[in-house]
Amino acid sequence: MIAYLQGKVADATPLSAIIDVNGVGYAVMVPVTTAEKLPAVGQEVRIWTVAVYREDSASLYGFASTEERDFFRLLMEKVSGIGPKTAISILSKLSVPMLTQTIANGDVALLSKCPGIGKKTAERLIVELKDKVGAIGVPSQTVVATGTTSQAPTASTTITDAVSALMALGYKAETADKSVSKAASKLGDSASTEELIRAALN
């Protein structure tokens, strides 16, 4: 089992990356939220992985944090009808803090906007995960250009608070989530809610 890859970014697209580990290139499928955090080509990176095996294929999925990786596993293992591609699409649409809040709030309408998720699947997802999302609500190790890890015990709360503030200002949930996520990527895990809001508004 491959727990993570540490090497240099050889190539990257919004939904995939090739990580060069000592001369071996690993093709990894990633959500947009992870692709946005990858360093430039040629720079060192560590991404957390999940291997998915099928009768006729084997695929490797990569994530910027153990939190994203665990949510990916949760979606596939606990919600019937959701496979790896749909799980990646969901994580590409909404960040984990936003997903956690959406599930906790029972927001079927917002979840239904994720690619591959209809109303019935969204309802089933909420029922299956509502009592489980709290266990992975705090991000731990996140990807950085040096290949080391950083601790972010309060990042989930500050991101969620910043998103809620933008929504109170009239922003749509998806727009607020993406703006705050980009701000968090630039400012780092130590950014306060106020700093995230200011950066997102700019």
N, CA, C and O of each residue as an XYZ file, in Angstrom:
808
protein
N       0.849     -1.206      0.000
C       0.000      0.000      0.000
C       0.879      1.249      0.000
O       1.796      1.371      0.812
N       0.597      2.162     -0.905
C       1.342      3.420     -0.992
C       0.611      4.472     -0.152
O      -0.487      4.898     -0.511
N       1.212      4.887      0.953
C       0.571      5.855      1.851
C       0.741      7.283      1.353
O      -0.176      8.095      1.478
N       1.916      7.600      0.785
C       2.142      8.921      0.219
C       3.274      8.845     -0.791
O       4.037      7.880     -0.815
N       3.373      9.864     -1.616
C       4.466     10.007     -2.565
C       5.223     11.278     -2.242
O       4.617     12.320     -1.993
N       6.533     11.199     -2.244
C       7.359     12.384     -2.063
C       8.386     12.432     -3.182
O       9.212     11.530     -3.324
N       8.325     13.489     -3.967
C       9.229     13.635     -5.096
C       9.010     14.976     -5.752
O       8.542     15.919     -5.113
N       9.346     15.068     -7.024
C       9.196     16.325     -7.757
C       8.001     16.265     -8.714
O       7.706     15.222     -9.299
N       7.330     17.391     -8.857
C       6.213     17.477     -9.790
C       6.773     17.479    -11.212
O       7.500     18.393    -11.601
N       6.426     16.447    -11.980
C       6.883     16.356    -13.366
C       5.883     16.986    -14.327
O       6.260     17.518    -15.370
N       4.611     16.921    -13.967
C       3.553     17.500    -14.802
C       2.297     17.606    -13.946
O       2.145     16.872    -12.969
N       1.398     18.516    -14.309
C       0.170     18.673    -13.542
C      -0.918     19.303    -14.390
O      -0.653     20.185    -15.206
N      -2.148     18.840    -14.187
C      -3.344     19.418    -14.796
C      -4.329     19.639    -13.646
O      -4.037     19.251    -12.515
N      -5.492     20.254    -13.907
C      -6.445     20.463    -12.816
C      -6.945     19.186    -12.153
O      -7.464     19.244    -11.038
N      -6.802     18.021    -12.814
C      -7.317     16.789    -12.241
C      -6.293     15.651    -12.184
O      -6.651     14.514    -11.875
N      -5.044     15.944    -12.473
C      -4.044     14.881    -12.431
C      -2.653     15.468    -12.225
O      -2.426     16.662    -12.422
N      -1.730     14.600    -11.825
C      -0.344     15.020    -11.650
C       0.562     13.821    -11.852
O       0.163     12.678    -11.627
N       1.777     14.092    -12.274
C       2.796     13.060    -12.359
C       3.900     13.438    -11.383
O       4.504     14.506    -11.487
N       4.154     12.536    -10.424
C       5.161     12.789     -9.402
C       6.375     11.904     -9.683
O       6.272     10.678     -9.724
N       7.510     12.540     -9.874
C       8.766     11.827    -10.136
C       9.417     11.469     -8.798
O       9.904     12.339     -8.076
N       9.415     10.171     -8.485
C      10.027      9.690     -7.245
C      11.268      8.869     -7.615
O      11.165      7.707     -8.008
N      12.425      9.488     -7.483
C      13.698      8.817     -7.801
C      13.715      8.218     -9.211
O      14.177      7.097     -9.423
N      13.198      8.996    -10.168
C      13.232      8.562    -11.559
C      12.044      7.753    -12.031
O      11.975      7.391    -13.206
N      11.110      7.463    -11.146
C       9.891      6.746    -11.506
C       8.717      7.710    -11.450
O       8.474      8.330    -10.415
N       7.981      7.844    -12.559
C       6.859      8.774    -12.608
C       5.549      8.111    -12.233
O       5.105      7.185    -12.913
N       4.927      8.572    -11.161
C       3.639      8.036    -10.716
C       2.508      8.948    -11.195
O       2.489     10.140    -10.887
N       1.572      8.382    -11.945
C       0.406      9.134    -12.402
C      -0.653      9.108    -11.302
O      -1.071      8.040    -10.855
N      -1.076     10.280    -10.879
C      -2.001     10.385     -9.755
C      -3.192     11.253    -10.159
O      -3.023     12.348    -10.695
N      -4.387     10.752     -9.895
C      -5.592     11.556    -10.091
C      -5.800     12.401     -8.841
O      -5.701     11.892     -7.724
N      -6.088     13.694     -9.021
C      -6.257     14.585     -7.878
C      -7.499     15.454     -8.057
O      -7.897     15.731     -9.189
N      -8.118     15.888     -6.954
C      -9.206     16.864     -7.063
C      -8.638     18.244     -7.358
O      -7.455     18.490     -7.120
N      -9.454     19.132     -7.864
C      -9.018     20.492     -8.176
C      -8.449     21.181     -6.935
O      -7.491     21.948     -7.029
N      -9.044     20.903     -5.771
C      -8.586     21.527     -4.531
C      -7.144     21.158     -4.193
O      -6.438     21.940     -3.556
N      -6.704     19.979     -4.614
C      -5.311     19.577     -4.418
C      -4.429     20.140     -5.518
O      -3.321     20.604     -5.250
N      -4.913     20.104     -6.756
C      -4.130     20.618     -7.892
C      -3.749     22.080     -7.683
O      -2.661     22.507     -8.067
N      -4.653     22.843     -7.071
C      -4.395     24.263     -6.830
C      -3.259     24.491     -5.834
O      -2.649     25.560     -5.818
N      -2.977     23.484     -5.002
C      -1.956     23.626     -3.969
C      -0.608     23.045     -4.376
O       0.371     23.191     -3.644
N      -0.542     22.391     -5.529
C       0.717     21.799     -5.960
C       1.732     22.882     -6.307
O       1.363     23.913     -6.869
N       3.002     22.667     -5.981
C       4.040     23.631     -6.371
C       4.321     23.548     -7.861
O       3.738     22.713     -8.555
N       5.192     24.389     -8.356
C       5.518     24.417     -9.778
C       6.248     23.141    -10.195
O       6.813     22.429     -9.364
N       6.223     22.871    -11.498
C       6.935     21.718    -12.043
C       8.410     21.794    -11.667
O       9.044     22.841    -11.796
N       8.943     20.673    -11.202
C      10.343     20.617    -10.792
C      10.562     20.785     -9.311
O      11.653     20.508     -8.812
N       9.529     21.241     -8.583
C       9.669     21.432     -7.145
C       9.206     20.194     -6.371
O       8.408     19.396     -6.861
N       9.725     20.061     -5.161
C       9.435     18.898     -4.313
C       8.048     19.003     -3.695
O       7.568     20.088     -3.365
N       7.415     17.829     -3.548
C       6.073     17.795     -2.998
C       5.841     16.466     -2.289
O       6.478     15.464     -2.615
N       4.949     16.460     -1.340
C       4.458     15.220     -0.734
C       2.951     15.215     -0.823
O       2.304     16.166     -0.383
N       2.374     14.161     -1.384
C       0.918     14.045     -1.457
C       0.497     12.703     -0.869
O       1.178     11.690     -1.036
N      -0.626     12.719     -0.186
C      -1.158     11.531      0.483
C      -2.041     10.762     -0.496
O      -2.850     11.365     -1.201
N      -1.898      9.462     -0.548
C      -2.505      8.693     -1.630
C      -3.444      7.583     -1.161
O      -3.377      7.102     -0.030
N      -4.320      7.205     -2.087
C      -5.208      6.053     -1.921
C      -5.152      5.261     -3.226
O      -5.394      5.814     -4.299
N      -4.834      3.976     -3.137
C      -4.810      3.113     -4.320
C      -6.172      2.433     -4.453
O      -6.695      1.876     -3.488
N      -6.737      2.486     -5.654
C      -8.035      1.852     -5.919
C      -7.838      0.787     -6.989
O      -7.391      1.080     -8.098
N      -8.175     -0.453     -6.644
C      -7.974     -1.576     -7.561
C      -9.312     -2.085     -8.083
O     -10.256     -2.299     -7.323
N      -9.368     -2.271     -9.389
C     -10.533     -2.862    -10.038
C     -10.068     -4.099    -10.803
O      -8.867     -4.339    -10.933
N     -11.010     -4.874    -11.303
C     -10.644     -6.088    -12.019
C      -9.743     -5.813    -13.217
O      -8.847     -6.598    -13.526
N      -9.992     -4.683    -13.890
C      -9.253     -4.397    -15.113
C      -8.353     -3.166    -15.010
O      -7.807     -2.716    -16.016
N      -8.194     -2.615    -13.793
C      -7.384     -1.402    -13.669
C      -6.918     -1.180    -12.235
O      -7.450     -1.754    -11.285
N      -5.912     -0.333    -12.116
C      -5.429      0.102    -10.798
C      -5.119      1.587    -10.907
O      -4.378      2.004    -11.796
N      -5.679      2.382    -10.012
C      -5.512      3.833    -10.078
C      -5.022      4.364     -8.737
O      -5.305      3.797     -7.682
N      -4.281      5.466     -8.804
C      -3.747      6.105     -7.604
C      -4.348      7.503     -7.500
O      -4.289      8.280     -8.452
N      -4.920      7.819     -6.352
C      -5.542      9.117     -6.114
C      -4.735      9.855     -5.046
O      -4.358      9.271     -4.030
N      -4.473     11.149     -5.283
C      -3.627     11.918     -4.385
C      -4.327     13.143     -3.807
O      -5.219     13.720     -4.429
N      -3.899     13.530     -2.594
C      -4.571     14.611     -1.881
C      -3.581     15.492     -1.139
O      -2.515     15.037     -0.726
N      -3.944     16.755     -0.975
C      -3.073     17.729     -0.341
C      -2.958     17.520      1.156
O      -2.007     18.005      1.770
N      -3.905     16.807      1.765
C      -3.868     16.611      3.210
C      -4.451     15.255      3.563
O      -5.174     14.651      2.771
N      -4.133     14.787      4.753
C      -4.713     13.533      5.231
C      -6.223     13.693      5.433
O      -6.976     12.722      5.352
N      -6.646     14.912      5.692
C      -8.076     15.194      5.858
C      -8.832     14.922      4.554
O      -9.867     14.255      4.560
N      -8.307     15.443      3.431
C      -8.940     15.195      2.135
C      -8.924     13.711      1.801
O      -9.915     13.161      1.321
N      -7.778     13.063      2.062
C      -7.665     11.633      1.786
C      -8.708     10.839      2.568
O      -9.349      9.947      2.011
N      -8.886     11.153      3.855
C      -9.841     10.432      4.690
C     -11.276     10.672      4.236
O     -12.109      9.767      4.291
N     -11.563     11.888      3.789
C     -12.914     12.193      3.306
C     -13.197     11.413      2.024
O     -14.307     10.919      1.826
N     -12.195     11.302      1.160
C     -12.311     10.521     -0.069
C     -12.661      9.062      0.262
O     -13.568      8.488     -0.339
N     -11.951      8.480      1.203
C     -12.225      7.103      1.629
C     -13.626      6.975      2.203
O     -14.338      6.011      1.922
N     -14.014      7.955      3.011
C     -15.326      7.936      3.643
C     -16.436      7.937      2.600
O     -17.409      7.191      2.716
N     -16.287      8.778      1.581
C     -17.291      8.852      0.522
C     -17.446      7.513     -0.191
O     -18.564      7.064     -0.445
N     -16.326      6.881     -0.512
C     -16.373      5.617     -1.254
C     -16.853      4.454     -0.393
O     -17.607      3.605     -0.868
N     -16.425      4.406      0.861
C     -16.702      3.249      1.708
C     -18.061      3.286      2.394
O     -18.634      2.239      2.696
N     -18.582      4.492      2.643
C     -19.799      4.610      3.449
C     -21.048      5.012      2.655
O     -22.164      4.856      3.150
N     -20.875      5.526      1.436
C     -22.038      5.981      0.665
C     -22.186      5.122     -0.582
O     -21.345      5.182     -1.480
N     -23.232      4.335     -0.646
C     -23.454      3.463     -1.795
C     -23.701      4.293     -3.055
O     -24.392      5.311     -3.016
N     -23.132      3.848     -4.157
C     -23.318      4.553     -5.425
C     -22.254      5.585     -5.723
O     -22.253      6.167     -6.808
N     -21.337      5.832     -4.778
C     -20.269      6.803     -5.006
C     -18.940      6.061     -5.169
O     -18.460      5.404     -4.245
N     -18.356      6.185     -6.369
C     -17.067      5.586     -6.660
C     -15.975      6.640     -6.602
O     -16.239      7.786     -6.240
N     -14.749      6.265     -6.956
C     -13.633      7.211     -6.861
C     -13.784      8.454     -7.740
O     -13.431      9.552     -7.311
N     -14.302      8.300     -8.958
C     -14.436      9.447     -9.848
C     -15.451     10.461     -9.306
O     -15.219     11.669     -9.356
N     -16.568      9.961     -8.791
C     -17.573     10.854     -8.215
C     -17.042     11.515     -6.949
O     -17.293     12.695     -6.708
N     -16.307     10.751     -6.142
C     -15.731     11.309     -4.916
C     -14.744     12.425     -5.234
O     -14.712     13.449     -4.550
N     -13.933     12.221     -6.283
C     -12.989     13.267     -6.716
C     -13.742     14.501     -7.188
O     -13.332     15.627     -6.909
N     -14.845     14.290     -7.904
C     -15.654     15.419     -8.396
C     -16.235     16.229     -7.249
O     -16.275     17.458     -7.305
N     -16.686     15.537     -6.209
C     -17.248     16.217     -5.048
C     -16.178     17.055     -4.356
O     -16.422     18.208     -4.000
N     -14.999     16.478     -4.166
C     -13.903     17.194     -3.510
C     -13.348     18.315     -4.390
O     -12.722     19.249     -3.888
N     -13.577     18.222     -5.697
C     -13.155     19.291     -6.603
C     -14.104     20.479     -6.530
O     -13.706     21.620     -6.763
N     -15.358     20.200     -6.207
C     -16.380     21.246     -6.168
C     -16.355     22.032     -4.858
O     -16.487     23.256     -4.853
N     -16.183     21.308     -3.741
C     -16.231     21.941     -2.421
C     -15.059     21.464     -1.570
O     -14.674     20.296     -1.638
N     -14.498     22.354     -0.779
C     -13.414     21.991      0.132
C     -13.975     21.133      1.264
O     -15.183     21.128      1.499
N     -13.105     20.409      1.966
C     -13.549     19.552      3.061
C     -14.267     20.341      4.164
O     -15.315     19.892      4.630
N     -13.748     21.499      4.602
C     -14.497     22.260      5.623
C     -15.909     22.621      5.156
O     -16.863     22.556      5.932
N     -16.034     23.003      3.882
C     -17.350     23.359      3.353
C     -18.244     22.125      3.244
O     -19.434     22.192      3.549
N     -17.679     21.004      2.814
C     -18.444     19.758      2.725
C     -18.939     19.331      4.101
O     -20.087     18.918      4.266
N     -18.051     19.439      5.081
C     -18.419     19.063      6.446
C     -19.582     19.905      6.947
O     -20.525     19.382      7.542
N     -19.513     21.205      6.705
C     -20.583     22.100      7.132
C     -21.878     21.813      6.367
O     -22.967     21.819      6.941
N     -21.740     21.560      5.059
C     -22.912     21.295      4.219
C     -23.635     20.028      4.668
O     -24.864     19.999      4.738
N     -22.873     18.988      4.970
C     -23.462     17.727      5.431
C     -24.099     17.913      6.802
O     -25.207     17.435      7.043
N     -23.405     18.601      7.696
C     -23.936     18.841      9.040
C     -25.240     19.632      8.989
O     -26.138     19.416      9.802
N     -25.335     20.547      8.028
C     -26.535     21.387      7.880
C     -27.638     20.704      7.078
O     -28.757     21.212      6.996
N     -27.319     19.542      6.482
C     -28.308     18.842      5.666
C     -28.678     19.599      4.401
O     -29.822     19.543      3.951
N     -27.708     20.309      3.824
C     -27.965     21.138      2.645
C     -27.962     20.298      1.371
O     -26.943     20.201      0.687
N     -29.096     19.696      1.059
C     -29.236     18.834     -0.114
C     -29.042     19.629     -1.407
O     -28.436     19.132     -2.356
N     -29.549     20.847     -1.446
C     -29.473     21.668     -2.660
C     -28.033     21.925     -3.085
O     -27.712     21.823     -4.269
N     -27.163     22.259     -2.133
C     -25.772     22.551     -2.457
C     -25.034     21.289     -2.883
O     -24.281     21.314     -3.856
N     -25.238     20.197     -2.175
C     -24.591     18.938     -2.546
C     -25.032     18.457     -3.918
O     -24.252     17.848     -4.650
N     -26.282     18.731     -4.266
C     -26.816     18.297     -5.567
C     -26.136     18.992     -6.735
O     -26.225     18.528     -7.871
N     -25.454     20.107     -6.464
C     -24.757     20.833     -7.521
C     -23.409     20.202     -7.878
O     -22.808     20.545     -8.896
N     -22.941     19.279     -7.038
C     -21.684     18.591     -7.337
C     -21.878     17.650     -8.516
O     -22.907     16.979     -8.597
N     -20.916     17.583     -9.432
C     -21.029     16.695    -10.597
C     -21.265     15.248    -10.188
O     -20.572     14.720     -9.319
N     -22.248     14.609    -10.821
C     -22.526     13.207    -10.546
C     -23.392     12.959     -9.334
O     -23.647     11.811     -8.970
N     -23.852     14.040     -8.699
C     -24.673     13.904     -7.492
C     -26.064     14.473     -7.749
O     -26.219     15.676     -7.958
N     -27.067     13.612     -7.734
C     -28.448     14.063     -7.837
C     -29.036     14.248     -6.451
O     -28.344     14.084     -5.446
N     -30.309     14.589     -6.402
C     -30.961     14.859     -5.124
C     -30.973     13.633     -4.227
O     -30.703     13.737     -3.031
N     -31.286     12.458     -4.802
C     -31.370     11.241     -3.993
C     -30.009     10.855     -3.420
O     -29.908     10.450     -2.262
N     -28.959     10.984     -4.244
C     -27.612     10.652     -3.770
C     -27.169     11.627     -2.698
O     -26.530     11.240     -1.719
N     -27.514     12.909     -2.886
C     -27.163     13.925     -1.893
C     -27.844     13.622     -0.558
O     -27.224     13.737      0.500
N     -29.112     13.236     -0.611
C     -29.847     12.901      0.611
C     -29.224     11.684      1.294
O     -29.080     11.652      2.516
N     -28.854     10.673      0.481
C     -28.240      9.471      1.037
C     -26.881      9.786      1.648
O     -26.524      9.245      2.695
N     -26.123     10.663      0.993
C     -24.808     11.065      1.484
C     -24.924     11.731      2.860
O     -24.134     11.451      3.763
N     -25.906     12.603      3.007
C     -26.107     13.307      4.277
C     -26.486     12.325      5.379
O     -25.966     12.406      6.492
N     -27.392     11.398      5.071
C     -27.826     10.414      6.062
C     -26.669      9.536      6.507
O     -26.516      9.252      7.695
N     -25.848      9.102      5.539
C     -24.747      8.177      5.844
C     -23.590      8.847      6.583
O     -22.923      8.209      7.398
N     -23.349     10.127      6.303
C     -22.141     10.767      6.811
C     -22.353     11.789      7.920
O     -21.383     12.252      8.520
N     -23.586     12.145      8.200
C     -23.835     13.230      9.145
C     -23.216     12.968     10.511
O     -22.747     13.900     11.164
N     -23.206     11.721     10.948
C     -22.647     11.408     12.265
C     -21.182     11.008     12.197
O     -20.598     10.605     13.203
N     -20.584     11.117     11.009
C     -19.193     10.693     10.845
C     -18.239     11.826     10.476
O     -17.032     11.698     10.681
N     -18.750     12.928      9.938
C     -17.873     13.995      9.448
C     -17.078     14.667     10.555
O     -15.998     15.197     10.295
N     -17.586     14.659     11.792
C     -16.868     15.290     12.891
C     -15.520     14.663     13.161
O     -14.609     15.329     13.654
N     -15.381     13.378     12.839
C     -14.142     12.661     13.127
C     -12.992     13.114     12.254
O     -11.829     12.904     12.598
N     -13.314     13.750     11.099
C     -12.248     14.202     10.203
C     -12.348     15.699      9.964
O     -11.877     16.204      8.946
N     -12.962     16.408     10.906
C     -13.196     17.832     10.723
C     -11.978     18.717     10.901
O     -12.028     19.899     10.560
N     -10.866     18.172     11.435
C      -9.684     18.997     11.678
C      -8.554     18.560     10.766
O      -8.108     17.418     10.871
N      -8.068     19.420      9.872
C      -6.984     19.028      8.986
C      -5.699     18.811      9.757
O      -5.437     19.480     10.757
N      -4.892     17.860      9.276
C      -3.641     17.575      9.981
C      -2.445     17.943      9.140
O      -1.905     19.039      9.290
N      -2.010     17.051      8.251
C      -0.800     17.299      7.493
C      -1.133     17.761      6.082
O      -1.888     17.095      5.374
N      -0.584     18.879      5.672
C      -0.891     19.436      4.368
C       0.339     19.485      3.486
O       1.472     19.563      3.963
N       0.084     19.437      2.167
C       1.179     19.417      1.216
C       1.881     20.768      1.151
O       1.222     21.808      1.165
N       3.203     20.766      1.081
C       3.968     21.995      0.919
C       5.096     21.746     -0.068
O       5.474     20.602     -0.318
N       5.624     22.810     -0.619
C       6.607     22.683     -1.681
C       7.890     21.992     -1.247
O       8.572     21.383     -2.071
N       8.228     22.078      0.043
C       9.478     21.492      0.513
C       9.361     19.995      0.758
O      10.366     19.314      0.956
N       8.128     19.482      0.746
C       7.926     18.072      1.012
C       7.766     17.767      2.487
O       7.578     16.608      2.855
N       7.835     18.784      3.348
C       7.597     18.592      4.769
C       6.123     18.816      5.051
O       5.343     19.089      4.140
N       5.745     18.699      6.318
C       4.337     18.886      6.648
C       4.158     20.006      7.639
O       5.088     20.383      8.351
N       2.943     20.538      7.677
C       2.631     21.617      8.611
C       1.384     21.261      9.393
O       0.510     20.565      8.877
N       1.288     21.717     10.606
C       0.148     21.413     11.445
C      -0.851     22.566     11.383
O      -0.471     23.736     11.426
N      -2.149     22.214     11.279
C      -3.174     23.243     11.149
C      -4.392     22.880     11.980
O      -5.427     22.532     11.413
N      -4.308     22.947     13.279
C      -5.398     22.506     14.122
C      -6.639     23.366     14.044
O      -7.721     22.898     14.398
N      -6.528     24.607     13.595
C      -7.699     25.483     13.581
C      -8.085     25.910     12.167
O      -8.975     26.743     12.001
N      -7.441     25.361     11.158
C      -7.695     25.800      9.783
C      -9.131     25.555      9.358
O      -9.732     26.396      8.689
N      -9.697     24.395      9.745
C     -11.060     24.066      9.344
C     -12.049     25.108      9.851
O     -12.931     25.546      9.113
N     -11.898     25.505     11.119
C     -12.804     26.484     11.719
C     -12.662     27.853     11.068
O     -13.666     28.499     10.767
N     -11.432     28.305     10.847
C     -11.249     29.637     10.268
C     -11.756     29.689      8.835
O     -12.336     30.693      8.422
N     -11.546     28.624      8.074
C     -12.036     28.586      6.688
C     -13.563     28.615      6.670
O     -14.166     29.378      5.916
N     -14.177     27.787      7.498
C     -15.638     27.745      7.553
C     -16.217     29.096      7.977
O     -17.209     29.555      7.410
N     -15.600     29.727      8.965
C     -16.073     31.036      9.426
C     -15.935     32.092      8.322
O     -16.814     32.936      8.145
N     -14.820     32.034      7.583
C     -14.606     32.997      6.501
C     -15.625     32.805      5.381
O     -16.140     33.774      4.822
N     -15.907     31.547      5.062
C     -16.911     31.249      4.026
C     -18.278     31.758      4.460
O     -19.003     32.361      3.670
N     -18.625     31.515      5.707
C     -19.922     31.975      6.223
C     -20.030     33.497      6.163
O     -21.095     34.041      5.873
N     -18.924     34.172      6.439
C     -18.921     35.636      6.397
C     -19.158     36.142      4.980
O     -19.920     37.087      4.779
N     -18.512     35.519      3.995
C     -18.709     35.936      2.598
C     -20.140     35.656      2.147
O     -20.735     36.443      1.410
N     -20.685     34.528      2.595
C     -22.075     34.219      2.240
C     -23.020     35.250      2.833
O     -24.023     35.607      2.214
N     -22.701     35.736      4.044
C     -23.523     36.775      4.676
C     -23.457     38.084      3.892
O     -24.366     38.911      3.954
N     -22.349     38.254      3.145
C     -22.192     39.449      2.318
C     -22.860     39.306      0.946
O     -22.852     40.234      0.138
N     -23.439     38.124      0.700
C     -24.165     37.925     -0.548
C     -23.502     37.006     -1.556
O     -24.040     36.788     -2.641
N     -22.342     36.464     -1.213
C     -21.656     35.544     -2.126
C     -22.364     34.186     -2.142
O     -22.886     33.744     -1.118
N     -22.380     33.527     -3.305
C     -22.894     32.166     -3.378
C     -21.929     31.245     -2.641
O     -20.738     31.539     -2.541
N     -22.441     30.132     -2.126
C     -21.630     29.220     -1.320
C     -20.403     28.723     -2.073
O     -19.296     28.712     -1.534
N     -20.609     28.304     -3.347
C     -19.479     27.769     -4.116
C     -18.411     28.831     -4.357
O     -17.217     28.552     -4.256
N     -18.846     30.055     -4.675
C     -17.912     31.148     -4.930
C     -17.141     31.508     -3.666
O     -15.925     31.701     -3.697
N     -17.861     31.596     -2.562
C     -17.213     31.920     -1.284
C     -16.200     30.851     -0.909
O     -15.098     31.166     -0.457
N     -16.565     29.596     -1.092
C     -15.678     28.481     -0.737
C     -14.392     28.506     -1.549
O     -13.299     28.350     -1.003
N     -14.528     28.704     -2.858
C     -13.342     28.730     -3.722
C     -12.453     29.936     -3.413
O     -11.228     29.814     -3.394
N     -13.060     31.089     -3.174
C     -12.282     32.295     -2.885
C     -11.503     32.144     -1.585
O     -10.332     32.515     -1.509
N     -12.152     31.605     -0.573
C     -11.481     31.429      0.718
C     -10.408     30.345      0.625
O      -9.340     30.483      1.221
N     -10.677     29.279     -0.111
C      -9.694     28.206     -0.269
C      -8.428     28.720     -0.942
O      -7.319     28.368     -0.539
N      -8.593     29.553     -1.968
C      -7.436     30.137     -2.651
C      -6.655     31.053     -1.703
O      -5.424     31.060     -1.693
N      -7.396     31.816     -0.917
C      -6.741     32.711      0.053
C      -5.963     31.903      1.083
O      -4.859     32.283      1.475
N      -6.546     30.780      1.524
C      -5.876     29.936      2.511
C      -4.604     29.315      1.944
O      -3.613     29.150      2.656
N      -4.641     28.974      0.656
C      -3.450     28.396      0.012
C      -2.309     29.408     -0.029
O      -1.140     29.052      0.125
N      -2.666     30.674     -0.238
C      -1.640     31.722     -0.332
C      -1.112     32.138      1.040
O       0.087     32.359      1.213
N      -2.023     32.243      2.015
C      -1.649     32.775      3.325
C      -1.115     31.722      4.285
O      -0.393     32.045      5.229
N      -1.472     30.459      4.045
C      -1.008     29.405      4.937
C      -1.994     29.096      6.044
O      -2.989     29.800      6.222
N      -1.710     28.030      6.793
C      -2.631     27.529      7.812
C      -2.764     28.435      9.028
O      -3.720     28.312      9.793
N      -1.809     29.345      9.210
C      -1.855     30.199     10.399
C      -2.708     31.458     10.206
O      -2.856     32.256     11.132
N      -3.266     31.636      9.007
C      -4.060     32.835      8.723
C      -5.325     32.874      9.576
O      -5.971     31.850      9.799
N      -5.664     34.066     10.047
C      -6.879     34.236     10.844
C      -8.091     34.354      9.928
O      -7.961     34.517      8.715
N      -9.267     34.269     10.532
C     -10.501     34.409      9.753
C     -10.547     35.758      9.047
O     -10.923     35.840      7.878
N     -10.167     36.809      9.755
C     -10.195     38.156      9.177
C      -9.239     38.279      7.992
O      -9.570     38.904      6.985
N      -8.047     37.679      8.116
C      -7.074     37.734      7.019
C      -7.596     36.982      5.805
O      -7.410     37.425      4.672
N      -8.243     35.854      6.032
C      -8.800     35.091      4.915
C      -9.907     35.879      4.212
O      -9.998     35.877      2.984
N     -10.733     36.541      4.990
C     -11.832     37.319      4.396
C     -11.291     38.455      3.550
O     -11.757     38.673      2.432
N     -10.298     39.193      4.081
C      -9.718     40.297      3.333
C      -9.079     39.815      2.029
O      -9.257     40.426      0.975
N      -8.335     38.712      2.115
C      -7.664     38.171      0.924
C      -8.689     37.684     -0.093
O      -8.508     37.877     -1.296
N      -9.760     37.055      0.376
C     -10.787     36.548     -0.530
C     -11.525     37.698     -1.240
O     -11.871     37.591     -2.417
N     -11.751     38.762     -0.529
C     -12.431     39.920     -1.113
C     -11.573     40.641     -2.141
O     -12.093     41.307     -3.036
N     -10.251     40.505     -2.009
C      -9.335     41.151     -2.955
C      -9.067     40.279     -4.164
O      -8.316     40.675     -5.056
